[in-house]
Amino acid sequence: MSDVKDVAHGNRANAYTALILSTLAMIVCFMSWSNFAPLASQVAKMFNLSVAERTLLLATPVLLGSIMRIPVGILSDRYGGKKVYLILMAFILIPLIMIPHVHSFGMLLFAALLVGMSGTSFAVGVSYASVWFPAEQQGLALGIVSMGNMGNAVAAMTLPYISKAAGFDAVYYFLIILTIIFGLLFAIFCKEMPVDKSKTIAGALSVTKDGGTWYLSLFYFLTFGLFVSFTNLTPTFLTGMFKYNPVTAGLYSALFAFVCTLVRPLGGYIADKKRPMGILQWVFVAIVIFTFLIMASFHHEGMFIAGIVLVGLAAGIGNGVVFKMVPYVSKGNTGAVTGFVGAIGGLGGFFPPLVIGYIYQWTGSYELGLALLALTGLICWFALWKHYIHGNVYIVK
């Protein structure tokens, strides 16, 4: 395996090409993954959806995109990230072609489930980019490639304008063209990553025996789950409570996603320099405090937006810190660990919109749903303190 690493680290041009194109390809994939959030009001009117049906539609792509990160990450480690990335981008074209032609909510949900595969680009991108960089640079490198999450923000900024100017169907033709272009760029300019042919599925699944995998999964359930949940829910909050038009609400959703994504490399960089678990405990404290700020500001527009931005800052830094530690959990199985941690993190983005939507439908209030998010933050803080701080256990010193 060391020979594989030596080859990987030997060519800086390949490394930076892999890093740049992995990030850009992930941006395009995440635009597809989050395509329904900025168009939620329009889709709700087209299909006459209730609040619960609307949140179900937003959550459905997150489900498959989360669960399938596990096998996709393993396949990337075993057969090479370039091959898996190209197959993934080809598959995404299927639901993008379907969506403009569906006429029922059931078929729309099915297409949303399929488009969820675009969320697995995270597992491929991290596996593919990480192998080109030495351990002391991986926090920053993984923070950069993870900025592919910015696709959520790009979607929020662009898709409502495209829909308003050229119609709903034009959104998906635009995404199809982008996916084809970046698939071709990836195929032409990226080299295949070196892989260890001796790896087995059983070896990859051995990461489940390491407690570090599950602790990082719990922490990422909170930090990445907040990123996905609030990117999807912010337009719903703003159009419902403050009567924003969909385009303006989409811009605020983009602001949240940009803040969360742009500080992610900062979290990775700080974790390269300081003890990651020490940083992460303060991230959890901040998330809890800022979530309570949001709960207290549902009738104060400025405070609400400030709370959203502050949660984005805390969650983004937390995402970077968590993924600094991923390559250390099971050496040589970064894709597998990324798959598991990313899957649980993605489920953190699946359940909150559903729970918050159903609680709102029952009670007419969002506060109880957000209180559950704050409680999750407290649970994560206690687990981290008990096992890593008080227990003096290290993943990365």
Secondary structure, 3 states (H helix, E strand, C coil): CHHHHHHHHHCHHHHHHHHHHHHHHHHHHHHHHCCCCCCHHHHHHHHCCCHHHHHHHHHHHHHHHHHCHHHHHHHHHHHCHHHHHHHHHHHHHHHHHHHHHCCCHHHHHHHHHHHHHHHHHHHHHHHHHHCCCCHHHHHHHHHHHHHHHHHHHHHHHHHHHHHHHHCHHHHHHHHHHHHHHHHHHHHHHCCCCCCCCCCCHHHHHHHHHCHHHHHHHHHHHHHHHHHHHHHHHHHHHHHHHCCCCHHHHHHHHHHHHHHHHHCHHHHHHHHHHCCHHHHHHHHHHHHHHHHHHHHCCCCCHHHHHHHHHHHHHHHHHHHHHHHHHHHHHCCCCHHHHHHHHHHHHHHHHHHHHHHHHHHHHHHCCCHHHHHHHHHHHHHHHHHHHHHHHCCCCCCCC
